[in-house]
């Protein structure tokens, strides 16, 4: 015989908070959209590889063809690598804020803005990097890191308050 536990009882049994439906929205969307930027970074990288005469033989050592990439293709490769690095910093910050979302948003409503701003800055960073607009690229990188740092800060404050 199977027993079905009501939602709050089940959530309490695994020690996860039950959030209101929209409470963690900015943090969840930031996580999803930041992941989407990582996937989108494959588009210019793939285009660069296609211009470097990518062949099935290159599958054995895809990094070896780097020298054949056009200049913008090399920048696309670096931007793709940096997208992963930024995501590995940002994802835990989003998850931390998602766990304590009502407390974070009550104390710092601007944290939701920082969460939404991060993927937008990362997308602009990708375009600026591939397009070789160094000043804009640097500003977008710094802004994205600042957004992530703010989420860590407010998430940790919310955890310590509880």
N, C-alpha and C positions, 0 to 999 in steps of 0.2 A: 504494500500500500504506500503510495507517495503522498507526502504532506507538502502542500503549497504554502509557503510563508508569504505574508503580506510584504509589500515593498519596504516599509520602514524597519520591520523586524529583520528582513534579509540584509538590508544595508547595515544595521547595527551588528549583525552577526559577523560581518566581515570588516567591521570598523571603518567603513567609509562614510563620509558625511552625505546626507541627502540634500542636494542643492536645489533651490528653485530653478525652474526650467531655463530662465534667461540669465541667471546670476553669473555663470561662467562663460557666457557667450563670447565676449571679446577675447578671452584667453584661448578658448577652444578654436575660434576662427583664426586667431593669430597662428596657432600651431598648424592648422590645416593649410592656411595660405602660405606660411613660410615653407612648409614641405612642398607645396606646389611650385614655389620659386626654384627650389632645388631641381625639381623635375623639368621645369621650363629652361633651366640653364643647359639642358642637353640639346636644345634646338640650335643655338649658335655653334655649339661644339660639333654637332653632327654636320652642320653646314660647312664648317671649316674643314672637317675631315673629308667631306665630299670633294672639296676643292683641292685637297692634297692627294688626290687619286688613291683614296682608301680602297684596298683590295682585300679579299678574304685572307690572303697571306698575312695581312697586318693584324688579324685577330690573334695570332700567336704572341705578338708583342705590340699592343696598341700604343704604348708610350714611346716606342722606338720611332714612330712616324712623326713625333712632335716637331722635329726640325724641318719637315716638309710642309708644315702648316703655314698659311699666310700669317702676317703679323696679327691681324684681327683674330685669326683662329687660335693663335697662341694665347692672346688675351682671353678668348672664350674658354680655353682650357683652364687658365688660372682662375677665372671667375667661377667656373664650375666647381673647382676644388674649394674655393673660398666659400661657396654656397653651403657645402657640407660642413665646413668649420663653423660658420655662423649658426647653422641649424643645431649643431650639437651643443652650442652654448644657450641658444634661445629656447629650445624645447623643454629643458628642465625648469626654466623660469616660468614658462607658461603652465606647466603641470603643477608647480608649486602654487601659483596664483589660482589655478583652477580648483585646487583642493580647499582653499580658504577664500574663494571668490567674494562671498557677501561681505566679509570683513575687510578685504582689500578695497573693494569698490566703495564701501561706506567711508573708510578712512581717507582714501585717495582716489576720487573718481577719475582723475587724469590718468590713472594706471590703465584704464580701458582704452584711452586715446593712444597711449604708448604701445599697447598690444596691437591695435589696428595699424599704427604707423610703421611698425617694424617690417611687415612684409612689403609694404609700399616702398619703403626705403631700400629694401633688398632688391626689389625688382628694378628700381631706378639705378642701383649700384651695378647690376648686371648689364643694363643697357649702356651706362656710362663707361664701364670697363671695356666692353666690346667696342664701343664707339670711340675709345681713347680720349675721354674727357676727364682728365686726371683730377682736376679740382672738384668737380661734381662727384666723381667716384669717391674721393676721400671724405667729402661731407656726408654722403650717403652711408659710407662705412661707419663713420663716427656716430652718426645719428642712430643707426641700427644697434650699435654696441651700447649706446646710452639708453635706448629703449629697453634692451635686455637687462642692463644693470638696474634700471628703475624697477622692473618687474621683480628681479631678485630681492631688491631692497624692501619693497612693499610686501612681497610674499613672506619674507622672513619676519618682518615686523608683525604681520598678522598672526603668524604662527606663535611668536613670542607673547603676543597679547592674549592668546587663548589659553 
